[in-house]
Amino acid sequence: MAGLDPSALQGIDVHVHVESDGHGQLSLDDELLAASAKYFKAAGDRAPTVEQIADHYRQRQLAAVVFTVDAGTATGHPGLSSEEMADRAAAHADVLIPFGSVDPQAGQEAVRRARRLISDHGVRGFKFHPSLQGFSPDDRRYYPLYAVLEEAGLPATFHTGQTGIGASLPGGRGIKLRLSDPMLIDDVAADFPGLTVILAHPSVPWQDEAISIATHKANVYIDLSGWSPKYFPPQLVRAASSYLQDKMLFGTDYPLLTPERWLRDFELLDIKPEVRPKILKHNAVRLLGLGG
Protein backbone atom coordinates (compact mmCIF):
# COMPACT_ATOMS: atom_id res chain seq x y z
CA MET A 1 0.00 0.00 0.00
CA ALA A 2 1.36 3.42 -0.98
CA GLY A 3 2.20 5.94 1.70
CA LEU A 4 0.11 8.94 2.60
CA ASP A 5 0.00 11.72 0.00
CA PRO A 6 -1.36 14.91 1.60
CA SER A 7 -2.00 16.51 -1.79
CA ALA A 8 -4.56 13.79 -2.56
CA LEU A 9 -6.53 14.41 0.63
CA GLN A 10 -9.39 16.73 1.50
CA GLY A 11 -8.49 16.65 5.17
CA ILE A 12 -6.79 14.82 8.05
CA ASP A 13 -8.96 13.75 10.98
CA VAL A 14 -6.62 13.69 13.98
CA HIS A 15 -9.01 11.96 16.40
CA VAL A 16 -10.41 8.54 15.46
CA HIS A 17 -11.02 5.71 17.92
CA VAL A 18 -10.40 2.04 17.25
CA GLU A 19 -12.79 0.29 19.63
CA SER A 20 -12.74 -3.26 18.27
CA ASP A 21 -9.81 -5.56 17.55
CA GLY A 22 -11.86 -7.55 15.06
CA HIS A 23 -11.64 -10.66 17.26
CA GLY A 24 -14.54 -9.85 19.57
CA GLN A 25 -12.61 -7.71 22.06
CA LEU A 26 -13.93 -4.16 22.63
CA SER A 27 -12.09 -1.20 24.11
CA LEU A 28 -14.62 -0.65 26.93
CA ASP A 29 -17.14 -2.79 28.78
CA ASP A 30 -20.74 -2.86 27.60
CA GLU A 31 -22.00 -0.38 30.19
CA LEU A 32 -19.45 2.31 29.34
CA LEU A 33 -19.86 1.80 25.60
CA ALA A 34 -23.63 2.13 25.91
CA ALA A 35 -23.34 5.27 28.06
CA SER A 36 -21.07 7.04 25.59
CA ALA A 37 -23.25 6.01 22.61
CA LYS A 38 -26.33 7.40 24.38
CA TYR A 39 -24.51 10.63 25.27
CA PHE A 40 -23.49 11.21 21.64
CA LYS A 41 -26.75 9.84 20.19
CA ALA A 42 -24.46 7.74 18.03
CA ALA A 43 -25.95 5.69 15.22
CA GLY A 44 -24.48 3.01 12.98
CA ASP A 45 -21.54 0.73 13.70
CA ARG A 46 -20.23 1.58 17.16
CA ALA A 47 -17.00 -0.39 16.84
CA PRO A 48 -15.62 -0.50 13.28
CA THR A 49 -12.35 -2.34 12.77
CA VAL A 50 -9.12 -0.78 11.52
CA GLU A 51 -9.91 -2.04 8.03
CA GLN A 52 -13.44 -0.63 8.07
CA ILE A 53 -12.14 2.75 9.27
CA ALA A 54 -9.59 2.78 6.44
CA ASP A 55 -12.29 2.10 3.86
CA HIS A 56 -14.60 4.75 5.31
CA TYR A 57 -11.92 7.45 5.16
CA ARG A 58 -10.44 6.41 1.83
CA GLN A 59 -13.82 6.72 0.16
CA ARG A 60 -14.02 10.31 1.38
CA GLN A 61 -10.45 11.33 0.46
CA LEU A 62 -9.60 11.76 4.12
CA ALA A 63 -6.83 10.43 6.34
CA ALA A 64 -7.25 9.52 9.99
CA VAL A 65 -5.09 9.40 13.09
CA VAL A 66 -6.24 6.17 14.77
CA PHE A 67 -5.74 4.99 18.34
CA THR A 68 -7.23 3.11 21.24
CA VAL A 69 -6.99 3.94 24.95
CA ASP A 70 -5.43 1.51 27.44
CA ALA A 71 -7.20 2.15 30.75
CA GLY A 72 -6.91 -1.32 32.20
CA THR A 73 -5.80 -0.29 35.69
CA ALA A 74 -8.57 2.25 36.20
CA THR A 75 -11.43 0.34 34.57
CA GLY A 76 -10.47 -3.29 35.12
CA HIS A 77 -11.20 -3.87 31.43
CA PRO A 78 -8.24 -5.05 29.32
CA GLY A 79 -7.27 -2.56 26.66
CA LEU A 80 -6.94 -3.34 22.99
CA SER A 81 -3.47 -4.00 21.65
CA SER A 82 -1.91 -0.82 20.30
CA GLU A 83 0.77 -3.04 18.79
CA GLU A 84 -1.72 -5.00 16.70
CA MET A 85 -3.67 -1.86 15.83
CA ALA A 86 -0.52 -0.11 14.55
CA ASP A 87 0.59 -3.14 12.58
CA ARG A 88 -2.81 -3.44 10.90
CA ALA A 89 -2.89 0.29 10.18
CA ALA A 90 0.43 -0.07 8.35
CA ALA A 91 -1.42 -1.98 5.63
CA HIS A 92 -3.45 1.20 5.03
CA ALA A 93 -0.67 3.76 5.20
CA ASP A 94 -2.32 5.82 2.47
CA VAL A 95 -5.06 6.91 4.92
CA LEU A 96 -4.20 5.77 8.47
CA ILE A 97 -1.70 7.28 10.91
CA PRO A 98 -1.36 5.14 14.07
CA PHE A 99 -0.93 6.60 17.55
CA GLY A 100 -0.06 4.36 20.49
CA SER A 101 -1.60 4.08 23.93
CA VAL A 102 -0.08 2.86 27.17
CA ASP A 103 -1.53 2.79 30.67
CA PRO A 104 0.36 5.49 32.62
CA GLN A 105 -0.40 3.68 35.87
CA ALA A 106 1.74 0.76 34.66
CA GLY A 107 4.84 2.74 35.66
CA GLN A 108 8.13 1.66 34.10
CA GLU A 109 6.38 -0.96 31.99
CA ALA A 110 4.45 1.88 30.34
CA VAL A 111 7.75 3.59 29.54
CA ARG A 112 9.25 0.41 28.09
CA ARG A 113 6.13 -0.32 26.10
CA ALA A 114 6.07 3.20 24.68
CA ARG A 115 9.61 2.72 23.45
CA ARG A 116 8.67 -0.57 21.78
CA LEU A 117 5.61 0.97 20.14
CA ILE A 118 7.86 3.62 18.63
CA SER A 119 10.78 1.41 17.59
CA ASP A 120 8.97 -1.79 16.60
CA HIS A 121 5.51 -0.67 15.51
CA GLY A 122 6.04 2.78 14.01
CA VAL A 123 3.47 4.77 15.97
CA ARG A 124 3.43 8.49 15.14
CA GLY A 125 2.19 9.80 18.50
CA PHE A 126 0.36 8.83 21.69
CA LYS A 127 -3.14 9.29 23.11
CA PHE A 128 -3.95 9.83 26.81
CA HIS A 129 -7.34 10.09 28.52
CA PRO A 130 -6.63 11.27 32.09
CA SER A 131 -10.20 10.85 33.35
CA LEU A 132 -10.68 7.36 31.93
CA GLN A 133 -7.14 6.24 32.76
CA GLY A 134 -7.43 7.67 36.27
CA PHE A 135 -4.24 9.73 36.41
CA SER A 136 -3.35 13.36 36.93
CA PRO A 137 -1.17 14.35 33.96
CA ASP A 138 0.86 16.87 35.98
CA ASP A 139 2.06 14.19 38.43
CA ARG A 140 5.82 13.85 38.03
CA ARG A 141 5.52 10.07 38.26
CA TYR A 142 4.53 10.18 34.60
CA TYR A 143 7.31 12.48 33.44
CA PRO A 144 9.60 9.61 32.30
CA LEU A 145 6.85 8.62 29.88
CA TYR A 146 6.59 12.12 28.42
CA ALA A 147 10.38 12.22 28.13
CA VAL A 148 10.27 9.21 25.79
CA LEU A 149 7.82 11.01 23.52
CA GLU A 150 9.78 14.25 23.59
CA GLU A 151 12.99 12.41 22.75
CA ALA A 152 11.30 10.67 19.82
CA GLY A 153 9.75 13.93 18.58
CA LEU A 154 6.23 12.51 18.73
CA PRO A 155 3.06 14.41 19.78
CA ALA A 156 0.85 13.58 22.74
CA THR A 157 -2.92 14.00 22.52
CA PHE A 158 -4.72 14.47 25.85
CA HIS A 159 -8.47 14.24 26.29
CA THR A 160 -9.71 17.46 27.92
CA GLY A 161 -13.07 18.58 29.28
CA GLN A 162 -16.15 16.52 29.99
CA THR A 163 -16.56 13.01 28.63
CA GLY A 164 -19.44 10.89 27.41
CA ILE A 165 -17.81 7.82 28.93
CA GLY A 166 -19.68 7.10 32.15
CA ALA A 167 -22.23 9.85 31.45
CA SER A 168 -25.54 9.46 33.35
CA LEU A 169 -24.24 6.46 35.32
CA PRO A 170 -24.16 6.52 39.13
CA GLY A 171 -21.05 8.48 40.11
CA GLY A 172 -20.12 8.51 36.43
CA ARG A 173 -18.70 5.04 37.12
CA GLY A 174 -16.01 6.70 39.22
CA ILE A 175 -14.58 8.70 36.31
CA LYS A 176 -13.30 12.06 37.60
CA LEU A 177 -13.70 15.00 35.26
CA ARG A 178 -11.18 17.22 37.08
CA LEU A 179 -8.34 15.03 35.80
CA SER A 180 -9.08 16.36 32.31
CA ASP A 181 -8.74 20.02 33.26
CA PRO A 182 -6.32 21.37 30.61
CA MET A 183 -4.51 23.41 33.27
CA LEU A 184 -3.00 20.13 34.50
CA ILE A 185 -1.57 19.65 31.01
CA ASP A 186 -0.15 23.19 31.02
CA ASP A 187 2.45 21.88 33.48
CA VAL A 188 3.40 19.15 31.01
CA ALA A 189 3.71 21.59 28.11
CA ALA A 190 5.85 23.92 30.25
CA ASP A 191 8.16 21.21 31.56
CA PHE A 192 8.55 19.51 28.16
CA PRO A 193 8.92 22.36 25.66
CA GLY A 194 10.06 19.91 22.97
CA LEU A 195 6.87 17.85 23.29
CA THR A 196 4.01 18.74 20.98
CA VAL A 197 0.79 18.62 23.01
CA ILE A 198 -2.68 18.37 21.49
CA LEU A 199 -5.61 19.35 23.72
CA ALA A 200 -8.45 17.21 22.44
CA HIS A 201 -12.00 18.55 22.14
CA PRO A 202 -13.67 21.80 23.07
CA SER A 203 -12.55 21.73 26.71
CA VAL A 204 -15.89 22.53 28.33
CA PRO A 205 -16.09 23.64 31.13
CA TRP A 206 -12.50 24.88 30.72
CA GLN A 207 -12.61 26.30 27.20
CA ASP A 208 -10.99 29.62 28.09
CA GLU A 209 -8.16 27.80 29.86
CA ALA A 210 -7.43 25.68 26.79
CA ILE A 211 -7.39 28.73 24.52
CA SER A 212 -5.06 30.49 26.94
CA ILE A 213 -2.63 27.56 27.01
CA ALA A 214 -2.57 27.22 23.22
CA THR A 215 -1.99 30.97 22.91
CA HIS A 216 0.79 30.98 25.51
CA LYS A 217 2.77 27.90 24.48
CA ALA A 218 4.15 27.30 21.01
CA ASN A 219 4.03 23.52 21.49
CA VAL A 220 0.28 23.30 22.25
CA TYR A 221 -2.49 22.72 19.71
CA ILE A 222 -6.25 22.11 19.98
CA ASP A 223 -8.19 19.44 18.13
CA LEU A 224 -11.83 20.16 17.40
CA SER A 225 -13.20 16.66 17.91
CA GLY A 226 -16.06 15.32 19.97
CA TRP A 227 -18.54 18.11 19.18
CA SER A 228 -20.47 19.03 16.08
CA PRO A 229 -19.02 22.40 14.99
CA LYS A 230 -22.44 24.01 15.33
CA TYR A 231 -22.13 23.57 19.10
CA PHE A 232 -18.61 25.01 19.44
CA PRO A 233 -18.29 27.69 22.13
CA PRO A 234 -18.19 31.12 20.43
CA GLN A 235 -14.78 32.01 21.86
CA LEU A 236 -13.35 28.84 20.30
CA VAL A 237 -14.74 29.78 16.88
CA ARG A 238 -13.27 33.30 17.16
CA ALA A 239 -9.85 31.95 18.12
CA ALA A 240 -9.93 29.33 15.35
CA SER A 241 -10.66 31.94 12.71
CA SER A 242 -8.05 34.42 13.90
CA TYR A 243 -5.12 34.25 16.29
CA LEU A 244 -5.12 30.45 16.74
CA GLN A 245 -5.76 29.57 13.10
CA ASP A 246 -2.38 27.78 12.90
CA LYS A 247 -3.08 25.78 16.07
CA MET A 248 -6.47 24.22 15.31
CA LEU A 249 -6.94 20.69 13.97
CA PHE A 250 -9.83 18.88 12.30
CA GLY A 251 -10.98 15.95 14.43
CA THR A 252 -14.23 14.05 14.79
CA ASP A 253 -14.17 11.39 17.57
CA TYR A 254 -15.30 8.81 15.02
CA PRO A 255 -17.23 6.51 15.27
CA LEU A 256 -19.22 8.62 17.75
CA LEU A 257 -19.26 11.55 15.33
CA THR A 258 -18.84 10.92 11.61
CA PRO A 259 -16.61 13.01 9.36
CA GLU A 260 -19.61 13.60 7.09
CA ARG A 261 -21.57 15.29 9.84
CA TRP A 262 -18.58 17.24 11.18
CA LEU A 263 -17.63 18.58 7.76
CA ARG A 264 -21.22 19.47 6.91
CA ASP A 265 -21.59 21.51 10.08
CA PHE A 266 -18.12 23.04 9.71
CA GLU A 267 -19.22 24.51 6.37
CA LEU A 268 -21.80 26.59 8.25
CA LEU A 269 -19.33 27.91 10.81
CA ASP A 270 -18.16 31.52 10.72
CA ILE A 271 -14.57 30.73 9.74
CA LYS A 272 -12.57 32.75 7.22
CA PRO A 273 -12.29 30.91 3.87
CA GLU A 274 -8.50 31.11 3.87
CA VAL A 275 -8.36 29.51 7.33
CA ARG A 276 -10.45 26.44 6.53
CA PRO A 277 -7.69 24.53 4.66
CA LYS A 278 -5.35 25.09 7.59
CA ILE A 279 -7.78 23.51 10.05
CA LEU A 280 -8.80 20.70 7.74
CA LYS A 281 -5.34 19.64 6.60
CA HIS A 282 -2.34 21.94 6.55
CA ASN A 283 -1.87 22.32 10.32
CA ALA A 284 -1.92 18.55 10.76
CA VAL A 285 0.51 18.04 7.88
CA ARG A 286 2.98 20.36 9.58
CA LEU A 287 2.43 18.99 13.10
CA LEU A 288 2.76 15.34 12.03
CA GLY A 289 5.69 15.99 9.69
CA LEU A 290 3.88 14.57 6.68
CA GLY A 291 5.34 16.88 4.04
CA GLY A 292 3.27 17.86 1.04
C-alpha positions in Angstrom: 0.0 0.0 0.0 1.4 3.4 -1.0 2.2 5.9 1.7 0.1 8.9 2.6 0.0 11.7 0.0 -1.4 14.9 1.6 -2.0 16.5 -1.8 -4.6 13.8 -2.6 -6.5 14.4 0.6 -9.4 16.7 1.5 -8.5 16.6 5.2 -6.8 14.8 8.1 -9.0 13.8 11.0 -6.6 13.7 14.0 -9.0 12.0 16.4 -10.4 8.5 15.5 -11.0 5.7 17.9 -10.4 2.0 17.2 -12.8 0.3 19.6 -12.7 -3.3 18.3 -9.8 -5.6 17.5 -11.9 -7.6 15.1 -11.6 -10.7 17.3 -14.5 -9.9 19.6 -12.6 -7.7 22.1 -13.9 -4.2 22.6 -12.1 -1.2 24.1 -14.6 -0.7 26.9 -17.1 -2.8 28.8 -20.7 -2.9 27.6 -22.0 -0.4 30.2 -19.4 2.3 29.3 -19.9 1.8 25.6 -23.6 2.1 25.9 -23.3 5.3 28.1 -21.1 7.0 25.6 -23.2 6.0 22.6 -26.3 7.4 24.4 -24.5 10.6 25.3 -23.5 11.2 21.6 -26.7 9.8 20.2 -24.5 7.7 18.0 -25.9 5.7 15.2 -24.5 3.0 13.0 -21.5 0.7 13.7 -20.2 1.6 17.2 -17.0 -0.4 16.8 -15.6 -0.5 13.3 -12.3 -2.3 12.8 -9.1 -0.8 11.5 -9.9 -2.0 8.0 -13.4 -0.6 8.1 -12.1 2.8 9.3 -9.6 2.8 6.4 -12.3 2.1 3.9 -14.6 4.8 5.3 -11.9 7.4 5.2 -10.4 6.4 1.8 -13.8 6.7 0.2 -14.0 10.3 1.4 -10.5 11.3 0.5 -9.6 11.8 4.1 -6.8 10.4 6.3 -7.2 9.5 10.0 -5.1 9.4 13.1 -6.2 6.2 14.8 -5.7 5.0 18.3 -7.2 3.1 21.2 -7.0 3.9 24.9 -5.4 1.5 27.4 -7.2 2.1 30.7 -6.9 -1.3 32.2 -5.8 -0.3 35.7 -8.6 2.3 36.2 -11.4 0.3 34.6 -10.5 -3.3 35.1 -11.2 -3.9 31.4 -8.2 -5.1 29.3 -7.3 -2.6 26.7 -6.9 -3.3 23.0 -3.5 -4.0 21.6 -1.9 -0.8 20.3 0.8 -3.0 18.8 -1.7 -5.0 16.7 -3.7 -1.9 15.8 -0.5 -0.1 14.6 0.6 -3.1 12.6 -2.8 -3.4 10.9 -2.9 0.3 10.2 0.4 -0.1 8.4 -1.4 -2.0 5.6 -3.5 1.2 5.0 -0.7 3.8 5.2 -2.3 5.8 2.5 -5.1 6.9 4.9 -4.2 5.8 8.5 -1.7 7.3 10.9 -1.4 5.1 14.1 -0.9 6.6 17.5 -0.1 4.4 20.5 -1.6 4.1 23.9 -0.1 2.9 27.2 -1.5 2.8 30.7 0.4 5.5 32.6 -0.4 3.7 35.9 1.7 0.8 34.7 4.8 2.7 35.7 8.1 1.7 34.1 6.4 -1.0 32.0 4.5 1.9 30.3 7.7 3.6 29.5 9.2 0.4 28.1 6.1 -0.3 26.1 6.1 3.2 24.7 9.6 2.7 23.5 8.7 -0.6 21.8 5.6 1.0 20.1 7.9 3.6 18.6 10.8 1.4 17.6 9.0 -1.8 16.6 5.5 -0.7 15.5 6.0 2.8 14.0 3.5 4.8 16.0 3.4 8.5 15.1 2.2 9.8 18.5 0.4 8.8 21.7 -3.1 9.3 23.1 -4.0 9.8 26.8 -7.3 10.1 28.5 -6.6 11.3 32.1 -10.2 10.9 33.3 -10.7 7.4 31.9 -7.1 6.2 32.8 -7.4 7.7 36.3 -4.2 9.7 36.4 -3.3 13.4 36.9 -1.2 14.3 34.0 0.9 16.9 36.0 2.1 14.2 38.4 5.8 13.9 38.0 5.5 10.1 38.3 4.5 10.2 34.6 7.3 12.5 33.4 9.6 9.6 32.3 6.8 8.6 29.9 6.6 12.1 28.4 10.4 12.2 28.1 10.3 9.2 25.8 7.8 11.0 23.5 9.8 14.2 23.6 13.0 12.4 22.8 11.3 10.7 19.8 9.8 13.9 18.6 6.2 12.5 18.7 3.1 14.4 19.8 0.9 13.6 22.7 -2.9 14.0 22.5 -4.7 14.5 25.9 -8.5 14.2 26.3 -9.7 17.5 27.9 -13.1 18.6 29.3 -16.1 16.5 30.0 -16.6 13.0 28.6 -19.4 10.9 27.4 -17.8 7.8 28.9 -19.7 7.1 32.1 -22.2 9.8 31.5 -25.5 9.5 33.3 -24.2 6.5 35.3 -24.2 6.5 39.1 -21.1 8.5 40.1 -20.1 8.5 36.4 -18.7 5.0 37.1 -16.0 6.7 39.2 -14.6 8.7 36.3 -13.3 12.1 37.6 -13.7 15.0 35.3 -11.2 17.2 37.1 -8.3 15.0 35.8 -9.1 16.4 32.3 -8.7 20.0 33.3 -6.3 21.4 30.6 -4.5 23.4 33.3 -3.0 20.1 34.5 -1.6 19.7 31.0 -0.2 23.2 31.0 2.5 21.9 33.5 3.4 19.1 31.0 3.7 21.6 28.1 5.8 23.9 30.2 8.2 21.2 31.6 8.5 19.5 28.2 8.9 22.4 25.7 10.1 19.9 23.0 6.9 17.8 23.3 4.0 18.7 21.0 0.8 18.6 23.0 -2.7 18.4 21.5 -5.6 19.4 23.7 -8.5 17.2 22.4 -12.0 18.6 22.1 -13.7 21.8 23.1 -12.6 21.7 26.7 -15.9 22.5 28.3 -16.1 23.6 31.1 -12.5 24.9 30.7 -12.6 26.3 27.2 -11.0 29.6 28.1 -8.2 27.8 29.9 -7.4 25.7 26.8 -7.4 28.7 24.5 -5.1 30.5 26.9 -2.6 27.6 27.0 -2.6 27.2 23.2 -2.0 31.0 22.9 0.8 31.0 25.5 2.8 27.9 24.5 4.2 27.3 21.0 4.0 23.5 21.5 0.3 23.3 22.3 -2.5 22.7 19.7 -6.3 22.1 20.0 -8.2 19.4 18.1 -11.8 20.2 17.4 -13.2 16.7 17.9 -16.1 15.3 20.0 -18.5 18.1 19.2 -20.5 19.0 16.1 -19.0 22.4 15.0 -22.4 24.0 15.3 -22.1 23.6 19.1 -18.6 25.0 19.4 -18.3 27.7 22.1 -18.2 31.1 20.4 -14.8 32.0 21.9 -13.4 28.8 20.3 -14.7 29.8 16.9 -13.3 33.3 17.2 -9.9 31.9 18.1 -9.9 29.3 15.4 -10.7 31.9 12.7 -8.0 34.4 13.9 -5.1 34.3 16.3 -5.1 30.4 16.7 -5.8 29.6 13.1 -2.4 27.8 12.9 -3.1 25.8 16.1 -6.5 24.2 15.3 -6.9 20.7 14.0 -9.8 18.9 12.3 -11.0 15.9 14.4 -14.2 14.0 14.8 -14.2 11.4 17.6 -15.3 8.8 15.0 -17.2 6.5 15.3 -19.2 8.6 17.8 -19.3 11.5 15.3 -18.8 10.9 11.6 -16.6 13.0 9.4 -19.6 13.6 7.1 -21.6 15.3 9.8 -18.6 17.2 11.2 -17.6 18.6 7.8 -21.2 19.5 6.9 -21.6 21.5 10.1 -18.1 23.0 9.7 -19.2 24.5 6.4 -21.8 26.6 8.2 -19.3 27.9 10.8 -18.2 31.5 10.7 -14.6 30.7 9.7 -12.6 32.8 7.2 -12.3 30.9 3.9 -8.5 31.1 3.9 -8.4 29.5 7.3 -10.5 26.4 6.5 -7.7 24.5 4.7 -5.4 25.1 7.6 -7.8 23.5 10.1 -8.8 20.7 7.7 -5.3 19.6 6.6 -2.3 21.9 6.6 -1.9 22.3 10.3 -1.9 18.6 10.8 0.5 18.0 7.9 3.0 20.4 9.6 2.4 19.0 13.1 2.8 15.3 12.0 5.7 16.0 9.7 3.9 14.6 6.7 5.3 16.9 4.0 3.3 17.9 1.0 
